Amino acid sequence: MLEFFTLRHDQTATEAPAVTLEAFAGQSNAAAVRIEAGEDARELLSHLDRLRLVEVNFPVFGDGRGYSAARILREAGYEGELRAIGDVLVDQIGYLVRCGFDSFEPDQPLDPIALKAALSRFPHHYQKTAEVDRPVWALRHG
């Protein structure tokens, strides 16, 4: 069972302790921040150059605000580690990756076989995402 896993190409995870968004605003040396549900990821946009890790908390699996936070950060150019934490289920992993998450720390360990199946379930997608993969329509039309 997996308590933590990363999809980062260098396979390393940032070990810096994450501070709250409120505490981050008052510090000049923090390199890791944790966003809670309902907090605005746009508050970090002017600090992306110093961030190595952004943790996004999913308090319950049905709370989708973390997906939006990930897209906001990735579309703004954030290239550091983006970690989904909390009530993260294996069924969500593929969608979380498509929004830009590249590491995961779920409350409940995940079955590695189910995780592999979830990550390979859909080899092509129709929508553009934070991933670098081209949508299937772009593949079809050159």
Secondary structure, 3 states (H helix, E strand, C coil): CECCEECCCCCCCCCCCCEEHHHHHCCCCCCEEEECCCCCHHHHHHHHHHCCEEEEEECCCCCCHHHHHHHHHHHCCCCCEEEEEECCCHHHHHHHHHHCCCEEEECCCECHHHHHHHHHCCCCCCCCCCCCCCCHHHHHCC
